[in-house]
Amino acid sequence: MPSAKSPAEKYEGFTAEERAAMKEHAHERKKTAARRGSSRAEKEAAAEQDVLAKIAEMPEADRVLAERIHAIVKTAAPGLAPKLWYGMPAYAKDGKVVCHFQSAQKFTSRYATLGFSDQAALDEGTMWPTAYALTELTAADEPLISALVKKAAG
């Protein structure tokens, strides 16, 4: 009778999507390093252009959501700096990601996600959500997202 494989033997490595995200992250870090001599304003403008370019590459349904999320974040928390994070539009405070948009296409999910890192000031009680599934954005959703982003930014 064959023996059962241990969990270590069953591991097949990262998925193609995970490997692609890691490659994007390495590329982002190289771009950031290449901008080291630039002024802060130039770095921020370049980072925002990178985010807008990534959003423009998304399939239409995700692009529409990402464009609205980008606008909401810029309005609700102008102190958060746009940047790419593992190939996703993200928004950082003091260089640390506070929130990010993950398109459904990123990991072949059935919905896009608005996620918050542990840097987000969303702590409430002993349990709180750190990600929200998005299938569309309605007029009623936008104030809720705006309030979340404001709170997360501190």
JOPE-V333467 format. One record per residue. RES is the residue in one small letter. PHI is phi in whole degrees, -180 to 180 (none if undefined). Layout:
[[RES,PHI] [RES,PHI]]
This chain:
[[m,none] [p,-68] [s,-80] [a,-71] [k,-76] [s,-75] [p,-56] [a,-66] [e,-75] [k,-80] [y,-62] [e,-109] [g,93] [f,-75] [t,-72] [a,-60] [e,-66] [e,-65] [r,-63] [a,-63] [a,-64] [m,-66] [k,-65] [e,-62] [h,-63] [a,-63] [h,-64] [e,-61] [r,-65] [k,-65] [k,-62] [t,-63] [a,-63] [a,-68] [r,-91] [r,-57] [g,-84] [s,-79] [s,-72] [r,-60] [a,-63] [e,-65] [k,-63] [e,-66] [a,-65] [a,-66] [a,-64] [e,-66] [q,-63] [d,-61] [v,-64] [l,-65] [a,-66] [k,-65] [i,-62] [a,-63] [e,-78] [m,-72] [p,-59] [e,-50] [a,-60] [d,-71] [r,-61] [v,-60] [l,-63] [a,-64] [e,-63] [r,-68] [i,-60] [h,-58] [a,-64] [i,-63] [v,-63] [k,-61] [t,-80] [a,-74] [a,-141] [p,-62] [g,-77] [l,-83] [a,-96] [p,-66] [k,-162] [l,-88] [w,-140] [y,54] [g,79] [m,-116] [p,-62] [a,-139] [y,-137] [a,-121] [k,-122] [d,53] [g,82] [k,-107] [v,-64] [v,-102] [c,-147] [h,-153] [f,-110] [q,-114] [s,-69] [a,-62] [q,-67] [k,-51] [f,-125] [t,47] [s,-96] [r,-86] [y,-151] [a,-79] [t,-136] [l,-104] [g,-114] [f,-126] [s,-87] [d,-71] [q,-80] [a,-72] [a,-86] [l,-108] [d,-54] [e,-150] [g,71] [t,-105] [m,-154] [w,-155] [p,-74] [t,-119] [a,-151] [y,-129] [a,-75] [l,-127] [t,-109] [e,-164] [l,-119] [t,-99] [a,-60] [a,-73] [d,-74] [e,-60] [p,-64] [l,-66] [i,-66] [s,-58] [a,-64] [l,-62] [v,-65] [k,-58] [k,-64] [a,-61] [a,-71] [g,86]]
